[in-house]
Amino acid sequence: MLSTEEQHGAQQPEISEVSDGIALENVALFRHNGEVLLDGINIKLKSGDSLLIRGPSG
């Protein structure tokens, strides 16, 4: 089985804990067929924040 980087050429995201939440850096999201949905996304959420990623099903 190939790693995500080998399959899609994407680097592994960095996940770091910050004192008041979580930070995701260089996030990529792919469909099962290899289509890129998100690439190079950086997200910082503070404790108590919510995040909704919405799109069509399937």
N, C-alpha and C positions, 0 to 999 in steps of 0.2 A: 504494500500500500504506500502511495506517495504522500509526503507531507503536504500541508496546505501550500507552502511556498513552492514546492516542486510542481504541484498541480496547477497553480494559478499565477506563479511568479510574485506572490505577495509575501511581504515580510510578516513575521509573527507580531501581533500587537503587543505593546507594552502596557501592563496593568500595574498601577502603583497606588498604594494606599496613602491617602493624605489625611491630616488630622481631623478634618470635618467632612469626609466623604470618600469618593473614589474618582480616579482619573483613568481614562482609556485613551491611548495614543496610537495612531497609525492603524486604526481598525479597518478591516476589509470584510465585506460580506458578499458571498457568492451563492447563486442558485445551484442546484444539483447538476445543471447542464453547463456550468462554468460561466454563465452570464454574471457580470459584475453588477451588484446592487449598490454597494457603498465601497469607497476606496479612500484611504488616507484620512479617515474621520477621527477627530479628537473630541472627546467628551469629558467634561468635568461636572460631577454631580455632588452637591452638598448633602449632608445628612438630612433626610426628610424630603428631598426633591423626588419628583417622578419623571419618568421618560416614557413616551409612547412612540413606537415606530409602527406606522400603519401603512398598509398597502393592500392590494387585492390578494385574495386567497389563491393558493396554488402556484 
